[in-house]
Amino acid sequence: MSKFIIKELQYQKLLEVAMDLDIYSQPMTTSSDNGNSDVEDAVDDIISKMNELKSMLKSGKPIHTESKTQIFRNLDQINQTFSNIKYED
């Protein structure tokens, strides 16, 4: 193997270039999490419970007036939240 003699300034520049190459050649580890994963999980849970509730109602399960009122109140809140998120600037 050949030996090369370089000046200290050249060595520093060579080291900087090597470090840059190392940084730019590393695979990107960009997180795909946009910060909404907990909200997505909550929405999935709501959908699951609503599908189960829908099945119970279709099978003829009786429901009290207070529960009906609460369902409609929750629907109003979901509609408001949906509008806030969808039309938010």
Residue pairs with C-beta under 8 A, 6 or more apart in sequence:
6 14
46 78
57 63
